[in-house]
Amino acid sequence: MGVLTQDDWSLDRRGQMSQSRHQEKVRKAIRDNLADIISDEGIVMSDGQRTVRIPVRSLDEPHFAFDHGKQQHIGQGEGEAGQSIGKAVPTGGQKPGQGAGAGDQAGQRILEAEVEIDEIEDTLFRDFRLPNLQEKPKVKQVVEDWEFTDIRKKGIRANIDRKHTLLEALRRSRREGKPLSVAEDDLRFKTWEESVNPQTGAVVLAMMDVSGSMGTTEKYMARTFFYWMERFLRRQYQSLEVRYLVHHAEAYETSKEEFYTTRENGGTICSTVFDKALRVIAQDYPPDLWNIYPVYVGDGDNLLSDNDKTLSLIRQLCQVSSMVGYVEVNPFQRPTALMRVLQGLDDPVFQSSLVAGRNQILNALEHFFRQGVAV
């Protein structure tokens, strides 16, 4: 007589279920701490190929907690209807992390989890897009690929086509009436051609104030903004070009490495960098062929006599650009001459954002690139 048994397979899935719950906790921790994570100096100063540690509240199974207050509860002595049976926190106690002095309550267990930069980018860039990106006539920019298109008798051994080689060997062996063998003349090789796919042309002009008024904090916030902006652009748009312009009393183009490490000083004449941007566009990026995105980051300081010229040049940039972005890093949130002037610029292409602290860099990125934000 057989015995029927039924195994509880849910026990075997508990490990997967716990892992899934932990991963969701990590994803939530990334979302909750995103503003602080992207301003982490360790990430910005690295090459981006590293992990980050973020706090994650632990997942405890339901359990009974010992009452350190030693209060009276149900089942302990005489009681009457409506009688209070105690409080979760004893009178005079403090909740974890609250109060001016040392508390007497246990705290929550918070662990640190390591996450890859890719996971952070997945969350940060999920809905990011370049605004007003339009189809343009085909330009010189292409995405290169290789496609095997032909079979030839000559080639490198790594590209031997086994199928065609075997067919040639069979044909020759039959003609000669000999057993199948592969001779040198039977070898066939795959050959390739470069595949070029013209893409919609887009260029970002990254412009930054490096004058003496930009302190260490301002320069760090500016570079952090550009760091994440560029990672988003490189990840989402293969055919995009980025040009780097900096200025103090004069403007000049620089390399990517120098852009993120240069420490300048001197006066501030903002019009120089916008004039430089217009000259770069006129020389290399015809607006009928390119989507153009000038983005400037500075602290709002400018030579007073230069404000009107700066406003005029930004108006000209708006006429040839898909978006013109202005980010003002202003830790003290003081009124600035440049921001007052730009507030009178009524053009839908122009967008501005104020960054008073590191945790507001996320707001600036979302303002410019979040999908669905009207520009």
C-alpha positions as CSV (number, residue, x, y, z in Angstrom):
1,M,0.0,0.0,0.0
2,G,1.5,3.3,-1.1
3,V,1.7,6.4,1.0
4,L,0.9,9.7,-0.6
5,T,3.0,12.7,0.6
6,Q,2.9,16.4,-0.2
7,D,6.0,18.5,0.1
8,D,5.9,22.2,0.9
9,W,7.9,23.6,-2.0
10,S,7.4,27.1,-0.6
11,L,10.2,26.3,1.8
12,D,12.6,25.9,-1.1
13,R,11.6,29.3,-2.5
14,R,12.2,31.2,0.7
15,G,15.8,32.0,-0.3
16,Q,14.7,33.5,-3.6
17,M,11.8,35.4,-2.0
18,S,14.2,36.8,0.6
19,Q,16.7,37.8,-2.0
20,S,13.9,39.5,-4.1
21,R,12.7,41.4,-1.0
22,H,16.3,42.5,-0.3
23,Q,16.8,43.7,-3.9
24,E,13.6,45.7,-3.7
25,K,14.8,47.2,-0.5
26,V,18.1,48.2,-2.2
27,R,16.2,49.7,-5.2
28,K,14.1,51.7,-2.7
29,A,17.2,52.8,-0.8
30,I,18.7,54.1,-4.1
31,R,15.5,56.0,-4.9
32,D,15.3,57.5,-1.4
33,N,19.0,58.4,-1.3
34,L,19.5,59.4,-4.9
35,A,20.1,63.1,-4.3
36,D,22.9,62.3,-1.8
37,I,24.4,59.4,-3.8
38,I,25.0,61.4,-7.0
39,S,26.7,64.2,-5.0
40,D,29.1,61.7,-3.4
41,E,32.6,63.1,-4.0
42,G,34.1,59.6,-4.2
43,I,32.0,58.8,-7.3
44,V,32.6,62.1,-9.1
45,M,36.4,62.0,-8.6
46,S,36.7,58.4,-9.7
47,D,36.5,56.9,-13.2
48,G,32.9,55.8,-12.6
49,Q,33.8,52.1,-12.5
50,R,33.1,51.4,-8.8
51,T,30.5,50.4,-6.3
52,V,28.8,52.6,-3.7
53,R,27.7,51.8,-0.2
54,I,24.2,53.0,0.7
55,P,22.2,52.5,4.0
56,V,19.4,49.9,3.8
57,R,17.0,49.1,6.7
58,S,17.2,45.5,7.6
59,L,14.3,43.0,7.1
60,D,13.5,41.3,10.3
61,E,11.0,38.5,10.6
62,P,8.0,39.1,12.9
63,H,9.0,38.3,16.5
64,F,8.0,39.1,20.1
65,A,9.9,42.0,21.6
66,F,10.9,41.9,25.3
67,D,9.2,44.7,27.4
68,H,12.1,46.5,29.0
69,G,9.5,48.8,30.7
70,K,8.1,45.9,32.7
71,Q,4.5,47.2,32.5
72,Q,1.4,45.3,33.3
73,H,-0.3,43.5,30.3
74,I,-3.3,41.4,29.6
75,G,-3.2,38.2,31.6
76,Q,-1.2,39.7,34.5
77,G,-3.4,40.2,37.6
78,E,-6.8,41.7,38.0
79,G,-8.1,44.1,35.4
80,E,-11.2,46.1,34.5
81,A,-12.9,47.1,31.3
82,G,-11.3,50.2,29.7
83,Q,-8.2,50.0,31.9
84,S,-5.0,51.1,30.1
85,I,-2.5,48.3,29.7
86,G,0.6,50.5,29.1
87,K,2.3,52.3,26.3
88,A,4.7,51.3,23.6
89,V,7.3,53.7,25.0
90,P,7.5,54.1,28.8
91,T,6.9,57.5,30.3
92,G,10.1,59.6,30.2
93,G,11.7,57.4,27.5
94,Q,13.0,58.5,24.1
95,K,12.3,57.2,20.7
96,P,15.4,55.9,18.8
97,G,17.5,58.8,17.5
98,Q,15.4,61.5,19.3
99,G,16.1,63.7,22.3
100,A,19.0,65.9,23.3
101,G,20.7,63.3,25.5
102,A,21.4,59.7,25.5
103,G,18.3,57.6,24.8
104,D,17.2,54.4,26.5
105,Q,15.6,52.6,23.5
106,A,17.0,50.2,21.0
107,G,17.6,51.6,17.5
108,Q,16.6,50.2,14.2
109,R,19.2,48.0,12.5
110,I,20.5,49.7,9.3
111,L,22.9,47.8,7.1
112,E,25.0,49.1,4.2
113,A,24.6,47.5,0.8
114,E,27.1,47.8,-2.1
115,V,25.5,48.8,-5.4
116,E,27.1,49.2,-8.8
117,I,27.1,52.5,-10.6
118,D,25.0,50.9,-13.4
119,E,22.2,50.4,-10.9
120,I,22.3,54.1,-9.9
121,E,22.3,55.1,-13.5
122,D,19.3,52.8,-14.2
123,T,17.3,54.7,-11.6
124,L,18.6,58.2,-12.3
125,F,18.3,58.1,-16.1
126,R,15.2,56.0,-16.4
127,D,13.1,58.9,-17.9
128,F,15.8,61.2,-19.1
129,R,15.7,62.5,-22.6
130,L,17.2,65.4,-24.6
131,P,14.4,67.9,-25.1
132,N,13.3,69.0,-28.5
133,L,15.5,66.4,-30.3
134,Q,14.5,66.6,-34.0
135,E,15.3,64.6,-37.0
136,K,18.0,66.4,-39.1
137,P,19.5,65.6,-42.5
138,K,22.1,62.9,-42.4
139,V,25.4,64.2,-41.0
140,K,28.9,62.9,-40.8
141,Q,28.3,61.2,-37.5
142,V,27.7,57.5,-37.8
143,V,27.5,54.4,-35.6
144,E,30.0,52.0,-37.0
145,D,29.4,48.3,-37.1
146,W,30.7,45.4,-39.1
147,E,28.6,43.1,-41.3
148,F,29.8,39.9,-43.0
149,T,28.6,40.2,-46.6
150,D,30.8,38.0,-48.8
151,I,32.8,34.7,-49.0
152,R,36.2,34.7,-50.5
153,K,39.2,32.4,-51.0
154,K,41.6,34.6,-49.1
155,G,41.4,35.8,-45.6
156,I,42.6,35.3,-42.0
157,R,42.2,31.9,-40.3
158,A,39.9,33.4,-37.6
159,N,37.3,34.1,-40.3
160,I,37.1,30.7,-41.9
161,D,33.6,29.8,-43.0
162,R,33.2,26.2,-42.0
163,K,30.0,25.6,-44.0
164,H,31.3,26.9,-47.3
165,T,34.7,25.2,-46.7
166,L,33.0,21.8,-46.2
167,L,30.8,22.2,-49.3
168,E,33.9,23.0,-51.4
169,A,35.7,20.0,-50.0
170,L,32.7,17.8,-50.8
171,R,32.5,19.0,-54.4
172,R,36.2,18.6,-55.0
173,S,36.3,15.1,-53.4
174,R,33.4,13.9,-55.6
175,R,35.0,15.3,-58.8
176,E,38.2,13.5,-57.9
177,G,36.5,10.4,-56.7
178,K,38.4,10.4,-53.5
179,P,37.4,10.3,-49.8
180,L,36.4,13.5,-48.2
181,S,39.3,15.7,-47.2
182,V,39.9,19.4,-46.8
183,A,42.7,20.9,-48.9
184,E,44.1,24.4,-48.8
185,D,42.2,25.4,-51.9
186,D,38.9,24.4,-50.3
187,L,39.2,27.1,-47.6
188,R,36.6,29.9,-47.7
189,F,36.7,33.0,-45.6
190,K,34.1,35.4,-44.4
191,T,34.7,39.0,-45.3
192,W,33.0,42.1,-43.9
193,E,32.2,45.6,-44.7
194,E,31.8,48.5,-42.4
195,S,28.2,49.4,-41.8
196,V,27.5,53.0,-41.3
197,N,24.2,54.2,-40.0
198,P,23.7,58.0,-40.2
199,Q,22.3,59.3,-36.9
200,T,20.5,62.5,-35.9
201,G,23.3,65.0,-35.1
202,A,23.4,66.4,-31.6
203,V,26.0,68.4,-29.8
204,V,26.2,69.6,-26.2
205,L,28.3,72.7,-25.4
206,A,29.4,72.3,-21.7
207,M,30.3,75.8,-20.5
208,M,31.6,76.5,-17.0
209,D,32.7,79.6,-15.0
210,V,36.2,79.0,-13.5
211,S,36.9,82.5,-12.3
212,G,38.0,83.5,-8.8
213,S,34.4,84.0,-7.6
214,M,33.8,80.3,-8.0
215,G,34.9,78.8,-4.7
216,T,35.7,75.1,-4.0
217,T,32.0,74.3,-3.2
218,E,30.7,76.0,-6.3
219,K,33.2,74.3,-8.6
220,Y,32.5,70.9,-7.1
221,M,28.7,71.3,-7.6
222,A,29.3,72.5,-11.2
223,R,31.5,69.5,-12.0
224,T,29.1,67.1,-10.4
225,F,26.3,68.4,-12.5
226,F,28.4,68.0,-15.7
227,Y,29.7,64.6,-14.6
228,W,26.2,63.1,-14.4
229,M,24.9,65.0,-17.4
230,E,27.7,63.5,-19.5
231,R,27.2,60.0,-18.2
232,F,23.5,60.3,-19.2
233,L,24.4,61.6,-22.7
234,R,27.1,59.0,-23.4
235,R,24.8,56.2,-22.2
236,Q,21.7,57.2,-24.2
237,Y,23.1,58.8,-27.4
238,Q,25.9,57.1,-29.2
239,S,26.4,59.7,-31.9
240,L,26.4,62.7,-29.6
241,E,29.3,65.2,-29.5
242,V,30.4,67.2,-26.4
243,R,32.5,70.3,-26.5
244,Y,34.0,71.8,-23.4
245,L,34.3,75.6,-22.9
246,V,35.5,77.5,-19.8
247,H,35.9,81.1,-18.9
248,H,37.1,83.7,-16.5
249,A,37.7,87.2,-18.0
250,E,38.4,85.2,-21.3
251,A,36.9,82.1,-22.7
252,Y,38.7,79.1,-24.3
253,E,38.0,75.5,-25.3
254,T,39.5,72.7,-23.3
255,S,39.8,68.9,-23.2
256,K,37.5,66.8,-21.1
257,E,40.2,66.0,-18.5
258,E,41.2,69.7,-18.1
259,F,37.5,70.7,-17.9
260,Y,37.0,68.6,-14.8
261,T,40.4,69.5,-13.1
262,T,41.2,73.1,-14.1
263,R,41.4,75.6,-11.2
264,E,41.5,79.1,-12.5
265,N,41.1,82.6,-10.9
266,G,40.7,86.2,-12.1
267,G,37.7,88.3,-13.1
268,T,34.4,87.2,-14.5
269,I,33.1,88.2,-18.0
270,C,30.4,85.8,-18.9
271,S,29.7,87.1,-22.4
272,T,33.1,85.7,-23.5
273,V,32.0,82.1,-23.2
274,F,28.6,82.6,-24.9
275,D,30.4,84.4,-27.8
276,K,32.8,81.5,-28.0
277,A,29.9,79.1,-28.2
278,L,28.3,81.0,-31.0
279,R,31.6,80.9,-32.9
280,V,32.0,77.1,-32.4
281,I,28.4,76.6,-33.7
282,A,29.0,78.8,-36.7
283,Q,32.2,77.0,-37.6
284,D,31.3,73.3,-36.9
285,Y,27.5,72.9,-36.3
286,P,25.1,74.3,-38.8
287,P,21.7,74.5,-37.0
288,D,19.9,72.9,-40.0
289,L,22.0,69.8,-39.5
290,W,22.5,69.7,-35.7
291,N,20.5,69.7,-32.5
292,I,22.4,72.1,-30.4
293,Y,22.4,72.2,-26.5
294,P,24.5,74.8,-24.8
295,V,24.5,74.3,-21.0
296,Y,26.2,76.9,-18.8
297,V,27.0,76.6,-15.0
298,G,28.2,79.5,-13.0
299,D,27.7,81.3,-9.7
300,G,25.8,84.3,-11.1
301,D,28.6,86.8,-10.7
302,N,29.4,88.9,-13.7
303,L,30.9,92.3,-14.6
304,L,28.0,94.7,-14.4
305,S,28.8,96.4,-17.6
306,D,28.8,92.9,-19.3
307,N,25.2,91.8,-18.4
308,D,23.4,93.4,-21.4
309,K,25.9,91.9,-23.8
310,T,25.5,88.5,-22.1
311,L,21.8,88.7,-22.4
312,S,22.0,89.5,-26.1
313,L,24.3,86.6,-26.9
314,I,22.1,84.2,-25.0
315,R,19.2,85.4,-27.1
316,Q,21.2,84.5,-30.2
317,L,22.0,81.1,-28.8
318,C,18.3,80.5,-28.3
319,Q,17.6,81.1,-32.0
320,V,19.9,78.3,-33.1
321,S,19.6,75.8,-30.2
322,S,17.1,73.1,-29.2
323,M,17.6,74.1,-25.5
324,V,19.8,76.6,-23.7
325,G,20.4,75.7,-20.1
326,Y,21.6,77.9,-17.3
327,V,22.5,76.5,-13.9
328,E,23.4,78.9,-11.1
329,V,25.3,77.3,-8.1
330,N,24.5,79.7,-5.3
331,P,25.1,78.1,-1.8
332,F,24.1,81.3,0.0
333,Q,21.0,81.9,-2.2
334,R,22.0,85.6,-2.6
335,P,20.5,87.7,-5.4
336,T,22.8,87.8,-8.4
337,A,23.1,90.3,-11.2
338,L,23.1,87.7,-13.9
339,M,20.0,85.9,-12.7
340,R,18.0,89.2,-12.5
341,V,18.9,90.0,-16.1
342,L,18.1,86.5,-17.3
343,Q,14.7,86.5,-15.6
344,G,13.6,88.9,-18.3
345,L,14.4,86.4,-21.0
346,D,11.1,85.1,-22.2
347,D,12.0,82.3,-24.6
348,P,10.7,78.7,-24.3
349,V,14.1,77.3,-25.4
350,F,15.8,78.9,-22.4
351,Q,15.7,77.0,-19.1
352,S,17.3,77.8,-15.8
353,S,17.8,76.1,-12.4
354,L,19.1,77.3,-9.1
355,V,21.3,74.9,-7.1
356,A,21.9,76.0,-3.5
357,G,23.3,72.7,-2.2
358,R,24.7,69.4,-3.3
359,N,21.4,67.6,-2.8
360,Q,19.7,69.9,-5.3
361,I,21.9,68.8,-8.3
362,L,19.4,66.0,-8.9
363,N,16.6,68.6,-9.2
364,A,18.6,70.5,-11.9
365,L,19.2,67.3,-13.9
366,E,15.5,66.4,-13.7
367,H,14.5,69.9,-14.7
368,F,16.5,69.8,-17.9
369,F,16.3,66.2,-19.0
370,R,13.3,64.5,-17.3
371,Q,10.9,63.1,-19.9
372,G,7.7,65.1,-20.0
373,V,9.2,68.4,-18.8
374,A,8.1,71.1,-21.2
375,V,10.8,73.2,-22.7
